[in-house]
Amino acid sequence: MVSVIEKSSVDTFNNSVKVINEWQQKANAYNTCLINEANADNALIAKMANQEQSRFWATIEKIRTYTDAGKAKLDKK
């Protein structure tokens, strides 16, 4: 939690700014970690979706190959 700025003296002011700066550094570290984790999750989701899509299209191509071969065989008769 962010501390309030104390203005009763120079020392209290400086100390309150120090506390806020320390909090900000920790908050920035947390935020960076959060973003990195989200990016890693998104990359994994995209990778898995792309792999699944590749399997899907490979299956479609296999079906097309079998269908074309069957049609060509029947056309010869």
PDB file of N, CA, C and O in Angstrom:
ATOM      1  N   MET A   1       0.849  -1.181   0.000  1.00  0.00           N
ATOM      2  CA  MET A   1       0.000   0.000   0.000  1.00  0.00           C
ATOM      3  C   MET A   1       0.884   1.230   0.000  1.00  0.00           C
ATOM      4  O   MET A   1       1.925   1.265   0.656  1.00  0.00           O
ATOM      5  N   VAL A   2       0.469   2.208  -0.722  1.00  0.00           N
ATOM      6  CA  VAL A   2       1.238   3.444  -0.823  1.00  0.00           C
ATOM      7  C   VAL A   2       1.020   4.273   0.437  1.00  0.00           C
ATOM      8  O   VAL A   2      -0.108   4.478   0.885  1.00  0.00           O
ATOM      9  N   SER A   3       2.126   4.738   0.990  1.00  0.00           N
ATOM     10  CA  SER A   3       2.076   5.592   2.167  1.00  0.00           C
ATOM     11  C   SER A   3       1.739   7.018   1.736  1.00  0.00           C
ATOM     12  O   SER A   3       1.948   7.401   0.585  1.00  0.00           O
ATOM     13  N   VAL A   4       1.226   7.777   2.663  1.00  0.00           N
ATOM     14  CA  VAL A   4       0.975   9.189   2.375  1.00  0.00           C
ATOM     15  C   VAL A   4       2.252   9.980   2.590  1.00  0.00           C
ATOM     16  O   VAL A   4       3.139   9.563   3.335  1.00  0.00           O
ATOM     17  N   ILE A   5       2.335  11.100   1.945  1.00  0.00           N
ATOM     18  CA  ILE A   5       3.494  11.984   2.111  1.00  0.00           C
ATOM     19  C   ILE A   5       3.336  12.741   3.426  1.00  0.00           C
ATOM     20  O   ILE A   5       2.358  13.457   3.640  1.00  0.00           O
ATOM     21  N   GLU A   6       4.312  12.564   4.287  1.00  0.00           N
ATOM     22  CA  GLU A   6       4.332  13.286   5.572  1.00  0.00           C
ATOM     23  C   GLU A   6       5.038  14.623   5.352  1.00  0.00           C
ATOM     24  O   GLU A   6       6.111  14.682   4.751  1.00  0.00           O
ATOM     25  N   LYS A   7       4.421  15.688   5.846  1.00  0.00           N
ATOM     26  CA  LYS A   7       4.983  17.024   5.624  1.00  0.00           C
ATOM     27  C   LYS A   7       5.307  17.752   6.924  1.00  0.00           C
ATOM     28  O   LYS A   7       5.493  18.969   6.935  1.00  0.00           O
ATOM     29  N   SER A   8       5.370  17.010   8.000  1.00  0.00           N
ATOM     30  CA  SER A   8       5.595  17.688   9.284  1.00  0.00           C
ATOM     31  C   SER A   8       7.043  18.143   9.460  1.00  0.00           C
ATOM     32  O   SER A   8       7.310  19.079  10.214  1.00  0.00           O
ATOM     33  N   SER A   9       7.978  17.489   8.771  1.00  0.00           N
ATOM     34  CA  SER A   9       9.382  17.916   8.837  1.00  0.00           C
ATOM     35  C   SER A   9      10.096  17.378   7.605  1.00  0.00           C
ATOM     36  O   SER A   9       9.560  16.557   6.861  1.00  0.00           O
ATOM     37  N   VAL A  10      11.298  17.854   7.413  1.00  0.00           N
ATOM     38  CA  VAL A  10      12.096  17.393   6.274  1.00  0.00           C
ATOM     39  C   VAL A  10      12.370  15.899   6.412  1.00  0.00           C
ATOM     40  O   VAL A  10      12.290  15.161   5.431  1.00  0.00           O
ATOM     41  N   ASP A  11      12.689  15.455   7.615  1.00  0.00           N
ATOM     42  CA  ASP A  11      12.995  14.038   7.843  1.00  0.00           C
ATOM     43  C   ASP A  11      11.776  13.147   7.567  1.00  0.00           C
ATOM     44  O   ASP A  11      11.894  12.114   6.907  1.00  0.00           O
ATOM     45  N   THR A  12      10.612  13.550   8.073  1.00  0.00           N
ATOM     46  CA  THR A  12       9.417  12.729   7.836  1.00  0.00           C
ATOM     47  C   THR A  12       9.045  12.742   6.356  1.00  0.00           C
ATOM     48  O   THR A  12       8.611  11.728   5.809  1.00  0.00           O
ATOM     49  N   PHE A  13       9.216  13.892   5.712  1.00  0.00           N
ATOM     50  CA  PHE A  13       8.958  13.973   4.271  1.00  0.00           C
ATOM     51  C   PHE A  13       9.892  13.025   3.513  1.00  0.00           C
ATOM     52  O   PHE A  13       9.443  12.223   2.695  1.00  0.00           O
ATOM     53  N   ASN A  14      11.192  13.127   3.796  1.00  0.00           N
ATOM     54  CA  ASN A  14      12.170  12.272   3.114  1.00  0.00           C
ATOM     55  C   ASN A  14      11.904  10.790   3.370  1.00  0.00           C
ATOM     56  O   ASN A  14      12.020   9.966   2.464  1.00  0.00           O
ATOM     57  N   ASN A  15      11.550  10.462   4.599  1.00  0.00           N
ATOM     58  CA  ASN A  15      11.266   9.070   4.934  1.00  0.00           C
ATOM     59  C   ASN A  15      10.023   8.562   4.202  1.00  0.00           C
ATOM     60  O   ASN A  15      10.008   7.432   3.714  1.00  0.00           O
ATOM     61  N   SER A  16       8.994   9.383   4.126  1.00  0.00           N
ATOM     62  CA  SER A  16       7.778   8.950   3.440  1.00  0.00           C
ATOM     63  C   SER A  16       8.023   8.782   1.939  1.00  0.00           C
ATOM     64  O   SER A  16       7.462   7.881   1.317  1.00  0.00           O
ATOM     65  N   VAL A  17       8.853   9.641   1.361  1.00  0.00           N
ATOM     66  CA  VAL A  17       9.214   9.492  -0.054  1.00  0.00           C
ATOM     67  C   VAL A  17      10.019   8.211  -0.248  1.00  0.00           C
ATOM     68  O   VAL A  17       9.845   7.509  -1.244  1.00  0.00           O
ATOM     69  N   LYS A  18      10.892   7.911   0.696  1.00  0.00           N
ATOM     70  CA  LYS A  18      11.690   6.677   0.639  1.00  0.00           C
ATOM     71  C   LYS A  18      10.773   5.449   0.660  1.00  0.00           C
ATOM     72  O   LYS A  18      10.969   4.508  -0.109  1.00  0.00           O
ATOM     73  N   VAL A  19       9.785   5.466   1.536  1.00  0.00           N
ATOM     74  CA  VAL A  19       8.835   4.353   1.630  1.00  0.00           C
ATOM     75  C   VAL A  19       8.070   4.184   0.318  1.00  0.00           C
ATOM     76  O   VAL A  19       7.873   3.070  -0.165  1.00  0.00           O
ATOM     77  N   ILE A  20       7.649   5.309  -0.241  1.00  0.00           N
ATOM     78  CA  ILE A  20       6.922   5.247  -1.517  1.00  0.00           C
ATOM     79  C   ILE A  20       7.826   4.715  -2.625  1.00  0.00           C
ATOM     80  O   ILE A  20       7.388   3.898  -3.435  1.00  0.00           O
ATOM     81  N   ASN A  21       9.065   5.159  -2.673  1.00  0.00           N
ATOM     82  CA  ASN A  21      10.003   4.677  -3.696  1.00  0.00           C
ATOM     83  C   ASN A  21      10.247   3.179  -3.568  1.00  0.00           C
ATOM     84  O   ASN A  21      10.306   2.470  -4.572  1.00  0.00           O
ATOM     85  N   GLU A  22      10.389   2.693  -2.336  1.00  0.00           N
ATOM     86  CA  GLU A  22      10.568   1.259  -2.108  1.00  0.00           C
ATOM     87  C   GLU A  22       9.340   0.482  -2.576  1.00  0.00           C
ATOM     88  O   GLU A  22       9.457  -0.558  -3.223  1.00  0.00           O
ATOM     89  N   TRP A  23       8.172   1.001  -2.241  1.00  0.00           N
ATOM     90  CA  TRP A  23       6.928   0.369  -2.689  1.00  0.00           C
ATOM     91  C   TRP A  23       6.870   0.339  -4.208  1.00  0.00           C
ATOM     92  O   TRP A  23       6.497  -0.678  -4.794  1.00  0.00           O
ATOM     93  N   GLN A  24       7.232   1.434  -4.847  1.00  0.00           N
ATOM     94  CA  GLN A  24       7.169   1.525  -6.301  1.00  0.00           C
ATOM     95  C   GLN A  24       8.108   0.502  -6.956  1.00  0.00           C
ATOM     96  O   GLN A  24       7.750  -0.107  -7.964  1.00  0.00           O
ATOM     97  N   GLN A  25       9.290   0.313  -6.396  1.00  0.00           N
ATOM     98  CA  GLN A  25      10.223  -0.679  -6.937  1.00  0.00           C
ATOM     99  C   GLN A  25       9.634  -2.083  -6.844  1.00  0.00           C
ATOM    100  O   GLN A  25       9.725  -2.864  -7.791  1.00  0.00           O
ATOM    101  N   LYS A  26       9.032  -2.400  -5.703  1.00  0.00           N
ATOM    102  CA  LYS A  26       8.401  -3.709  -5.535  1.00  0.00           C
ATOM    103  C   LYS A  26       7.198  -3.865  -6.463  1.00  0.00           C
ATOM    104  O   LYS A  26       6.981  -4.931  -7.039  1.00  0.00           O
ATOM    105  N   ALA A  27       6.426  -2.803  -6.599  1.00  0.00           N
ATOM    106  CA  ALA A  27       5.261  -2.853  -7.487  1.00  0.00           C
ATOM    107  C   ALA A  27       5.694  -3.040  -8.939  1.00  0.00           C
ATOM    108  O   ALA A  27       5.062  -3.789  -9.684  1.00  0.00           O
ATOM    109  N   ASN A  28       6.766  -2.363  -9.343  1.00  0.00           N
ATOM    110  CA  ASN A  28       7.288  -2.527 -10.708  1.00  0.00           C
ATOM    111  C   ASN A  28       7.790  -3.947 -10.937  1.00  0.00           C
ATOM    112  O   ASN A  28       7.558  -4.518 -12.003  1.00  0.00           O
ATOM    113  N   ALA A  29       8.472  -4.525  -9.953  1.00  0.00           N
ATOM    114  CA  ALA A  29       8.959  -5.904 -10.074  1.00  0.00           C
ATOM    115  C   ALA A  29       7.783  -6.866 -10.215  1.00  0.00           C
ATOM    116  O   ALA A  29       7.811  -7.772 -11.048  1.00  0.00           O
ATOM    117  N   TYR A  30       6.752  -6.666  -9.398  1.00  0.00           N
ATOM    118  CA  TYR A  30       5.550  -7.503  -9.477  1.00  0.00           C
ATOM    119  C   TYR A  30       4.887  -7.352 -10.840  1.00  0.00           C
ATOM    120  O   TYR A  30       4.511  -8.346 -11.461  1.00  0.00           O
ATOM    121  N   ASN A  31       4.743  -6.130 -11.303  1.00  0.00           N
ATOM    122  CA  ASN A  31       4.101  -5.871 -12.589  1.00  0.00           C
ATOM    123  C   ASN A  31       4.884  -6.520 -13.730  1.00  0.00           C
ATOM    124  O   ASN A  31       4.289  -7.107 -14.634  1.00  0.00           O
ATOM    125  N   THR A  32       6.204  -6.419 -13.694  1.00  0.00           N
ATOM    126  CA  THR A  32       7.040  -7.037 -14.712  1.00  0.00           C
ATOM    127  C   THR A  32       6.855  -8.554 -14.708  1.00  0.00           C
ATOM    128  O   THR A  32       6.734  -9.174 -15.765  1.00  0.00           O
ATOM    129  N   CYS A  33       6.834  -9.137 -13.529  1.00  0.00           N
ATOM    130  CA  CYS A  33       6.621 -10.580 -13.393  1.00  0.00           C
ATOM    131  C   CYS A  33       5.252 -10.974 -13.954  1.00  0.00           C
ATOM    132  O   CYS A  33       5.133 -11.959 -14.682  1.00  0.00           O
ATOM    133  N   LEU A  34       4.236 -10.210 -13.615  1.00  0.00           N
ATOM    134  CA  LEU A  34       2.885 -10.470 -14.091  1.00  0.00           C
ATOM    135  C   LEU A  34       2.821 -10.432 -15.613  1.00  0.00           C
ATOM    136  O   LEU A  34       2.222 -11.312 -16.231  1.00  0.00           O
ATOM    137  N   ILE A  35       3.428  -9.431 -16.214  1.00  0.00           N
ATOM    138  CA  ILE A  35       3.437  -9.293 -17.678  1.00  0.00           C
ATOM    139  C   ILE A  35       4.198 -10.447 -18.314  1.00  0.00           C
ATOM    140  O   ILE A  35       3.750 -11.013 -19.312  1.00  0.00           O
ATOM    141  N   ASN A  36       5.356 -10.804 -17.739  1.00  0.00           N
ATOM    142  CA  ASN A  36       6.143 -11.908 -18.286  1.00  0.00           C
ATOM    143  C   ASN A  36       5.374 -13.223 -18.223  1.00  0.00           C
ATOM    144  O   ASN A  36       5.406 -14.008 -19.171  1.00  0.00           O
ATOM    145  N   GLU A  37       4.696 -13.463 -17.128  1.00  0.00           N
ATOM    146  CA  GLU A  37       3.889 -14.684 -16.997  1.00  0.00           C
ATOM    147  C   GLU A  37       2.740 -14.690 -17.999  1.00  0.00           C
ATOM    148  O   GLU A  37       2.466 -15.715 -18.622  1.00  0.00           O
ATOM    149  N   ALA A  38       2.077 -13.567 -18.156  1.00  0.00           N
ATOM    150  CA  ALA A  38       0.970 -13.478 -19.119  1.00  0.00           C
ATOM    151  C   ALA A  38       1.472 -13.699 -20.534  1.00  0.00           C
ATOM    152  O   ALA A  38       0.825 -14.393 -21.319  1.00  0.00           O
ATOM    153  N   ASN A  39       2.615 -13.118 -20.870  1.00  0.00           N
ATOM    154  CA  ASN A  39       3.189 -13.315 -22.205  1.00  0.00           C
ATOM    155  C   ASN A  39       3.562 -14.774 -22.437  1.00  0.00           C
ATOM    156  O   ASN A  39       3.334 -15.311 -23.521  1.00  0.00           O
ATOM    157  N   ALA A  40       4.133 -15.412 -21.422  1.00  0.00           N
ATOM    158  CA  ALA A  40       4.486 -16.831 -21.543  1.00  0.00           C
ATOM    159  C   ALA A  40       3.227 -17.678 -21.728  1.00  0.00           C
ATOM    160  O   ALA A  40       3.208 -18.588 -22.556  1.00  0.00           O
ATOM    161  N   ASP A  41       2.182 -17.383 -20.965  1.00  0.00           N
ATOM    162  CA  ASP A  41       0.918 -18.112 -21.115  1.00  0.00           C
ATOM    163  C   ASP A  41       0.339 -17.918 -22.513  1.00  0.00           C
ATOM    164  O   ASP A  41      -0.103 -18.877 -23.146  1.00  0.00           O
ATOM    165  N   ASN A  42       0.341 -16.679 -22.989  1.00  0.00           N
ATOM    166  CA  ASN A  42      -0.185 -16.395 -24.323  1.00  0.00           C
ATOM    167  C   ASN A  42       0.611 -17.117 -25.403  1.00  0.00           C
ATOM    168  O   ASN A  42       0.036 -17.636 -26.360  1.00  0.00           O
ATOM    169  N   ALA A  43       1.938 -17.149 -25.252  1.00  0.00           N
ATOM    170  CA  ALA A  43       2.780 -17.832 -26.238  1.00  0.00           C
ATOM    171  C   ALA A  43       2.476 -19.326 -26.259  1.00  0.00           C
ATOM    172  O   ALA A  43       2.418 -19.935 -27.328  1.00  0.00           O
ATOM    173  N   LEU A  44       2.283 -19.914 -25.088  1.00  0.00           N
ATOM    174  CA  LEU A  44       1.964 -21.336 -25.016  1.00  0.00           C
ATOM    175  C   LEU A  44       0.597 -21.624 -25.624  1.00  0.00           C
ATOM    176  O   LEU A  44       0.434 -22.609 -26.344  1.00  0.00           O
ATOM    177  N   ILE A  45      -0.371 -20.785 -25.344  1.00  0.00           N
ATOM    178  CA  ILE A  45      -1.712 -20.952 -25.923  1.00  0.00           C
ATOM    179  C   ILE A  45      -1.643 -20.862 -27.447  1.00  0.00           C
ATOM    180  O   ILE A  45      -2.244 -21.680 -28.143  1.00  0.00           O
ATOM    181  N   ALA A  46      -0.921 -19.881 -27.964  1.00  0.00           N
ATOM    182  CA  ALA A  46      -0.792 -19.722 -29.416  1.00  0.00           C
ATOM    183  C   ALA A  46      -0.086 -20.931 -30.028  1.00  0.00           C
ATOM    184  O   ALA A  46      -0.493 -21.420 -31.081  1.00  0.00           O
ATOM    185  N   LYS A  47       0.969 -21.412 -29.372  1.00  0.00           N
ATOM    186  CA  LYS A  47       1.706 -22.575 -29.882  1.00  0.00           C
ATOM    187  C   LYS A  47       0.796 -23.798 -29.949  1.00  0.00           C
ATOM    188  O   LYS A  47       0.773 -24.506 -30.956  1.00  0.00           O
ATOM    189  N   MET A  48       0.054 -24.042 -28.885  1.00  0.00           N
ATOM    190  CA  MET A  48      -0.834 -25.200 -28.852  1.00  0.00           C
ATOM    191  C   MET A  48      -1.947 -25.075 -29.887  1.00  0.00           C
ATOM    192  O   MET A  48      -2.306 -26.061 -30.531  1.00  0.00           O
ATOM    193  N   ALA A  49      -2.491 -23.885 -30.051  1.00  0.00           N
ATOM    194  CA  ALA A  49      -3.540 -23.670 -31.053  1.00  0.00           C
ATOM    195  C   ALA A  49      -2.990 -23.887 -32.458  1.00  0.00           C
ATOM    196  O   ALA A  49      -3.657 -24.491 -33.298  1.00  0.00           O
ATOM    197  N   ASN A  50      -1.780 -23.400 -32.720  1.00  0.00           N
ATOM    198  CA  ASN A  50      -1.167 -23.596 -34.037  1.00  0.00           C
ATOM    199  C   ASN A  50      -0.891 -25.067 -34.310  1.00  0.00           C
ATOM    200  O   ASN A  50      -1.093 -25.542 -35.428  1.00  0.00           O
ATOM    201  N   GLN A  51      -0.428 -25.793 -33.291  1.00  0.00           N
ATOM    202  CA  GLN A  51      -0.185 -27.225 -33.465  1.00  0.00           C
ATOM    203  C   GLN A  51      -1.485 -27.969 -33.770  1.00  0.00           C
ATOM    204  O   GLN A  51      -1.531 -28.836 -34.642  1.00  0.00           O
ATOM    205  N   GLU A  52      -2.525 -27.618 -33.044  1.00  0.00           N
ATOM    206  CA  GLU A  52      -3.824 -28.268 -33.273  1.00  0.00           C
ATOM    207  C   GLU A  52      -4.347 -27.944 -34.664  1.00  0.00           C
ATOM    208  O   GLU A  52      -4.893 -28.813 -35.343  1.00  0.00           O
ATOM    209  N   GLN A  53      -4.183 -26.713 -35.084  1.00  0.00           N
ATOM    210  CA  GLN A  53      -4.626 -26.320 -36.420  1.00  0.00           C
ATOM    211  C   GLN A  53      -3.827 -27.075 -37.487  1.00  0.00           C
ATOM    212  O   GLN A  53      -4.390 -27.488 -38.501  1.00  0.00           O
ATOM    213  N   SER A  54      -2.541 -27.255 -37.271  1.00  0.00           N
ATOM    214  CA  SER A  54      -1.716 -28.015 -38.219  1.00  0.00           C
ATOM    215  C   SER A  54      -2.177 -29.465 -38.310  1.00  0.00           C
ATOM    216  O   SER A  54      -2.247 -30.031 -39.401  1.00  0.00           O
ATOM    217  N   ARG A  55      -2.495 -30.070 -37.156  1.00  0.00           N
ATOM    218  CA  ARG A  55      -3.014 -31.443 -37.168  1.00  0.00           C
ATOM    219  C   ARG A  55      -4.343 -31.507 -37.911  1.00  0.00           C
ATOM    220  O   ARG A  55      -4.590 -32.441 -38.674  1.00  0.00           O
ATOM    221  N   PHE A  56      -5.184 -30.526 -37.687  1.00  0.00           N
ATOM    222  CA  PHE A  56      -6.483 -30.480 -38.353  1.00  0.00           C
ATOM    223  C   PHE A  56      -6.309 -30.424 -39.877  1.00  0.00           C
ATOM    224  O   PHE A  56      -6.928 -31.191 -40.615  1.00  0.00           O
ATOM    225  N   TRP A  57      -5.452 -29.496 -40.331  1.00  0.00           N
ATOM    226  CA  TRP A  57      -5.258 -29.358 -41.779  1.00  0.00           C
ATOM    227  C   TRP A  57      -4.573 -30.581 -42.383  1.00  0.00           C
ATOM    228  O   TRP A  57      -4.839 -30.927 -43.534  1.00  0.00           O
ATOM    229  N   ALA A  58      -3.700 -31.237 -41.631  1.00  0.00           N
ATOM    230  CA  ALA A  58      -3.069 -32.469 -42.109  1.00  0.00           C
ATOM    231  C   ALA A  58      -4.124 -33.558 -42.281  1.00  0.00           C
ATOM    232  O   ALA A  58      -4.076 -34.322 -43.244  1.00  0.00           O
ATOM    233  N   THR A  59      -5.070 -33.630 -41.357  1.00  0.00           N
ATOM    234  CA  THR A  59      -6.155 -34.614 -41.471  1.00  0.00           C
ATOM    235  C   THR A  59      -7.029 -34.298 -42.676  1.00  0.00           C
ATOM    236  O   THR A  59      -7.402 -35.199 -43.428  1.00  0.00           O
ATOM    237  N   ILE A  60      -7.355 -33.035 -42.861  1.00  0.00           N
ATOM    238  CA  ILE A  60      -8.164 -32.633 -44.024  1.00  0.00           C
ATOM    239  C   ILE A  60      -7.438 -33.003 -45.315  1.00  0.00           C
ATOM    240  O   ILE A  60      -8.057 -33.510 -46.251  1.00  0.00           O
ATOM    241  N   GLU A  61      -6.136 -32.755 -45.370  1.00  0.00           N
ATOM    242  CA  GLU A  61      -5.356 -33.070 -46.574  1.00  0.00           C
ATOM    243  C   GLU A  61      -5.321 -34.578 -46.820  1.00  0.00           C
ATOM    244  O   GLU A  61      -5.396 -35.025 -47.964  1.00  0.00           O
ATOM    245  N   LYS A  62      -5.209 -35.353 -45.755  1.00  0.00           N
ATOM    246  CA  LYS A  62      -5.222 -36.811 -45.882  1.00  0.00           C
ATOM    247  C   LYS A  62      -6.559 -37.284 -46.461  1.00  0.00           C
ATOM    248  O   LYS A  62      -6.596 -38.122 -47.362  1.00  0.00           O
ATOM    249  N   ILE A  63      -7.643 -36.739 -45.934  1.00  0.00           N
ATOM    250  CA  ILE A  63      -8.983 -37.096 -46.427  1.00  0.00           C
ATOM    251  C   ILE A  63      -9.108 -36.721 -47.900  1.00  0.00           C
ATOM    252  O   ILE A  63      -9.644 -37.485 -48.703  1.00  0.00           O
ATOM    253  N   ARG A  64      -8.606 -35.531 -48.248  1.00  0.00           N
ATOM    254  CA  ARG A  64      -8.664 -35.083 -49.643  1.00  0.00           C
ATOM    255  C   ARG A  64      -7.872 -36.032 -50.557  1.00  0.00           C
ATOM    256  O   ARG A  64      -8.318 -36.362 -51.656  1.00  0.00           O
ATOM    257  N   THR A  65      -6.700 -36.462 -50.093  1.00  0.00           N
ATOM    258  CA  THR A  65      -5.872 -37.383 -50.878  1.00  0.00           C
ATOM    259  C   THR A  65      -6.605 -38.699 -51.101  1.00  0.00           C
ATOM    260  O   THR A  65      -6.641 -39.204 -52.223  1.00  0.00           O
ATOM    261  N   TYR A  66      -7.192 -39.262 -50.040  1.00  0.00           N
ATOM    262  CA  TYR A  66      -7.949 -40.512 -50.170  1.00  0.00           C
ATOM    263  C   TYR A  66      -9.159 -40.336 -51.079  1.00  0.00           C
ATOM    264  O   TYR A  66      -9.459 -41.205 -51.898  1.00  0.00           O
ATOM    265  N   THR A  67      -9.838 -39.231 -50.935  1.00  0.00           N
ATOM    266  CA  THR A  67     -11.018 -38.962 -51.768  1.00  0.00           C
ATOM    267  C   THR A  67     -10.627 -38.837 -53.237  1.00  0.00           C
ATOM    268  O   THR A  67     -11.270 -39.418 -54.111  1.00  0.00           O
ATOM    269  N   ASP A  68      -9.561 -38.069 -53.503  1.00  0.00           N
ATOM    270  CA  ASP A  68      -9.104 -37.907 -54.889  1.00  0.00           C
ATOM    271  C   ASP A  68      -8.662 -39.238 -55.482  1.00  0.00           C
ATOM    272  O   ASP A  68      -8.934 -39.512 -56.651  1.00  0.00           O
ATOM    273  N   ALA A  69      -7.985 -40.065 -54.697  1.00  0.00           N
ATOM    274  CA  ALA A  69      -7.538 -41.373 -55.191  1.00  0.00           C
ATOM    275  C   ALA A  69      -8.729 -42.263 -55.484  1.00  0.00           C
ATOM    276  O   ALA A  69      -8.766 -42.963 -56.497  1.00  0.00           O
ATOM    277  N   GLY A  70      -9.708 -42.230 -54.582  1.00  0.00           N
ATOM    278  CA  GLY A  70     -10.927 -43.032 -54.803  1.00  0.00           C
ATOM    279  C   GLY A  70     -11.684 -42.569 -56.035  1.00  0.00           C
ATOM    280  O   GLY A  70     -12.170 -43.394 -56.808  1.00  0.00           O
ATOM    281  N   LYS A  71     -11.788 -41.284 -56.224  1.00  0.00           N
ATOM    282  CA  LYS A  71     -12.491 -40.719 -57.398  1.00  0.00           C
ATOM    283  C   LYS A  71     -11.739 -41.085 -58.669  1.00  0.00           C
ATOM    284  O   LYS A  71     -12.358 -41.463 -59.663  1.00  0.00           O
ATOM    285  N   ALA A  72     -10.423 -40.981 -58.653  1.00  0.00           N
ATOM    286  CA  ALA A  72      -9.618 -41.318 -59.845  1.00  0.00           C
ATOM    287  C   ALA A  72      -9.776 -42.790 -60.195  1.00  0.00           C
ATOM    288  O   ALA A  72      -9.845 -43.141 -61.373  1.00  0.00           O
ATOM    289  N   LYS A  73      -9.832 -43.645 -59.198  1.00  0.00           N
ATOM    290  CA  LYS A  73     -10.008 -45.084 -59.430  1.00  0.00           C
ATOM    291  C   LYS A  73     -11.367 -45.356 -60.051  1.00  0.00           C
ATOM    292  O   LYS A  73     -11.486 -46.157 -60.977  1.00  0.00           O
ATOM    293  N   LEU A  74     -12.391 -44.688 -59.538  1.00  0.00           N
ATOM    294  CA  LEU A  74     -13.739 -44.907 -60.066  1.00  0.00           C
ATOM    295  C   LEU A  74     -13.883 -44.309 -61.458  1.00  0.00           C
ATOM    296  O   LEU A  74     -14.627 -44.839 -62.283  1.00  0.00           O
ATOM    297  N   ASP A  75     -13.183 -43.216 -61.729  1.00  0.00           N
ATOM    298  CA  ASP A  75     -13.257 -42.599 -63.045  1.00  0.00           C
ATOM    299  C   ASP A  75     -12.635 -43.492 -64.123  1.00  0.00           C
ATOM    300  O   ASP A  75     -13.023 -43.393 -65.287  1.00  0.00           O
ATOM    301  N   LYS A  76     -11.689 -44.355 -63.772  1.00  0.00           N
ATOM    302  CA  LYS A  76     -11.018 -45.242 -64.710  1.00  0.00           C
ATOM    303  C   LYS A  76     -11.920 -46.387 -65.141  1.00  0.00           C
ATOM    304  O   LYS A  76     -11.713 -46.976 -66.202  1.00  0.00           O
ATOM    305  N   LYS A  77     -12.913 -46.703 -64.331  1.00  0.00           N
ATOM    306  CA  LYS A  77     -13.788 -47.841 -64.635  1.00  0.00           C
ATOM    307  C   LYS A  77     -14.793 -47.520 -65.689  1.00  0.00           C
ATOM    308  O   LYS A  77     -15.600 -48.375 -66.054  1.00  0.00           O
TER     309      LYS A  77
END
